[in-house]
Amino acid sequence: MPQIITVTNQKGGVGKTALAVHIAAYASMAAKKKTLLVDMDGQRNATFITTGEPNGRGKSVLELWDGDTSLEFQDTRFGDLKILPGHQHVHLVEKQGLKAGQEAMSRLLNIDFDVVVIDTPPAAGVQQLAPLYLGGLLVAPVEPDLLALQGLTSLLKVWREIASQVDLGLSLVINKRVLNSTNQQMVVDAITESGFGQHVLPVHLTNRLIVSNALKQGMPVWKLDPKDAAAAKWAMACKMILETDRVPTEETVKEG
């Protein structure tokens, strides 16, 4: 059974797809694990970043809902990393309900991969929630501002509920950090001092142009410039996420 890592947040623009792609790239290229990236977001940004094609080729995530159809995975520009491409009409699965979504996602538990990283849309619904019922690890990038904090509060309620039913760990990743911002520091302090502080990754990711430049060129940031300090932090964050204990304790769930 593969290690499942679902990257999500209920607020857009927090760097969700960039983080998902980097985790998958690190697992495949650095950790040498057989890795699959699943693009559940109808915007298909992960598909475009990793393949250079806006729509992917061949079959897509919609095939997960068709048990009679075999799954086909596409090559990427990121070494041996494979992707199950997104689809512009994936939102139609919302009409089939959460139970159907859980059954569709369960097919990912029986594929021949070591790691499966799932990029989800920010809107709460089947596309976001069904992958979480696979268990594993929920990774939430958090931009330290007040609006992002509101979205995080909503997501943590979802995590509490699902983690009471399946083994779902939690990792909160501070992203787009501006180190000299007093307001951001106040938000970071509020998160780390909350009941969820133990889930905050100790490595914070800063808002750097090098990250988007690397993705535009079809590579993780540490490949673009291995000597850059920000690149090293991204690599360390991905390594720590892959090594995070993915099974929450009973005390962890209660503290949420």
N, C-alpha and C positions, 0 to 999 in steps of 0.2 A: 504494500500500500504506500503510495507516495506521501511525502510531506506536503501539506496543503497550507499555502499562505495567501490569504485574501486581503488585498489592499483596498481600503474604502474610507470614505468620509461622507458626511451629509452636507458638505459645503464644497462647491467647485473652486478651482483656482488655488488649491493648497499644495499642488505638486504630486497628486496621487499617481498619475500615469508615469511620470518621470521616476518616481520611487519604485513602482511595480516593475518597470523595464530594467532598472538598475539591479534590483534584487534578483530577477531572473537571469540577467547577464552575469552577475557575480556567481550565482549558483552553477551556471553552465561553464563559464570561461575561467573562473578562478578556483572554484571548489570542485570543478570537473564532475559535476553531477548531471545526470540525464534530466534535462529541465524542459518543461512546457509552460508557455505563457498563454493564458486564456483571456481574450478580450471580450468582456461582457458589456462594454460601454458602446452604445450606438454611435458615438462620435468617431470610434475606431482609431483614436490617436495612437494607441499602442501598436495596432496593426501597421499604420503608416510609418511610425518611427522605426520599427524593427524590419520591415520589408521594403520600404520605399514606395509602396503601392497603397493608395487610399482605400481600396476595397479588398485587398488580398486576392488570392486565386483559389478557385475550387470551393470546397466545402467550408462551412463557417460554424459558429457556435450554435446556430439554429439546429444543426444535426443532433445536438445533445437531446433535443426534445423528440427526436425520431428514433426510437429504439431499434428499428429495423434497418437503419442506415449506419454503416461503419464510419468511424471518425477518421479524418485525414488531417495530418498536421503539415504545416508549411515551413519551409526553410526560412531563415532570417539572415540579416547582415551581421548578426551578433554570434559568430562562430557556429557552434553546434546547437544553439538554442532553437527550439521549435515553437511555433505559435499556432493556436486554433483561432483563426481570424474572427474579428467582429463582423457584424452585419447591420446595415442601416435600419432594418426592420425588426431588430431583436426586441424592441419594445412591445411587439405583438404578443410575446409570451406572457406578458402581464395578465392578459385575459384568461389564461389557462390556470392561473392561481398558484399559490405558494407550494402546495403539495406536489403538483406536476413539476414545478421548478426544482424541488428537492430531489425528485426521482430522476430528473434530467441531469442534475449535477452529480448524482451518485455514480454516474458512469465514469466520472473522472477518478474514482477510487480504484478502478479495475484496469487502468492503463499502465503500460510499461515505462513509467518514469519515476525518477527518484524524488523530484520536486515539481509541484504544480503551483504556479503563481497566477492569481486571478485578479484582473483589473476590473473594477466595478464602477457603475455610474454613481454620481452623488445623490440622485433621487432615491428615496426609500421606496422599495418595491421588490418584486420577485428577483430582478436582476442583481440587486444588492444583497438581499437577505438570503436567498436560496444557497449561495456558496458558503455562507457562514455556518449553515447546518451540517456541512461536511466536517466541521471541527477544525483542528489544526491551530492556526494563528491568525488573528485579526491584526493587521498593521494599519494604523491610522496616522497619516501625516497631518501635523497640526501647525498652521501658521499662527504665531502668537499675537493675535489681535482679538478684540472683544467679540466681533462677529463670528470668528472661527471658534471661539470658546463656547458660544451658544450652540453651534452645530455639533461640537464635541459632546456637550451635555446630552443632546438627543441620541447621538450614536452610542454613548456609554450605557444609556438605558436599554438600547437594543442588545448590546453585548451582555449585559447582566442577565437578560431574559434568556438568550440563546445559550449562554454559558451554564445556565442552570439545567440545561437539557443535554448538551453535548460537551465534549472536551475541547473547549475553545479558549486558547490563550490570548493575551492582549499585549501589544507593543505600540506605544505612542511615540511618534517621531517628530520632534520639533524641527520644522522646515522653514525656509525663507527667513531665517533669523537675521536681524540687523543688530549687530553686537553693541552699538552705541545708543540704542533706543531705550529710553527709560520706560516708555509705555509697554514695549515688548517685554522688557525684563519683569515688569509687574505681572503680566499675563503668565509668563513662564513660571514665576514664583508661585502664582495661584494654582497652577496645574501641578507643580511638583510637591506643593504642600497639601494637596487635596488627598482624598482617599485613594486616588489613582496614581499618586506620585511614584509608587514603586514600579509602575509599568512604563515610565518615561525612559526612553533610551538615553544613556548618558552622553552620547555623541549628538550634538546639535548641528543641523545643516544650515549653512548661511545662504543668502540670496545672491548667487553668483551667475554671471552670464555664461561662464564656461560650461555649465551644465546643459543649457539649451543648445549651445554651439556643438557640444559633443553629440547630442542626440540627433541634431540636424545632419551630422556627418555619419550617422549610423554606427556609433560606438559609445561605450560607457565613458564617463568623464575621466576615469583614471587611465584610459587608453589615450585620450587626447593629450593629456599632460600629467604623466605620472609624478612629477615633482611638485605639482600644485597642492597646497595645503588643503584646499577645499575638496580636491579629488580624493586625497587620502582619507578624509572624513567620510565621504560617500562610500568608499570601499570598506572602511571599518564598520560603518552603520549596517551595511548589507551583510557583512560577516556576522555581526552580533545578532541580527534578525534571524539568520539561518540557524544560529546556535541557541536561540531562545527556547526555553522550555515551553512546549506548546500545550501542556496540560495544566489548567488552572487548579489551584487547591480549593477546597471548600471554603476556607477562610477568605481567599481572594474574591470569590463570587459574593460572599456576604458583605465584604468591605465596599464593593461597588454600590 
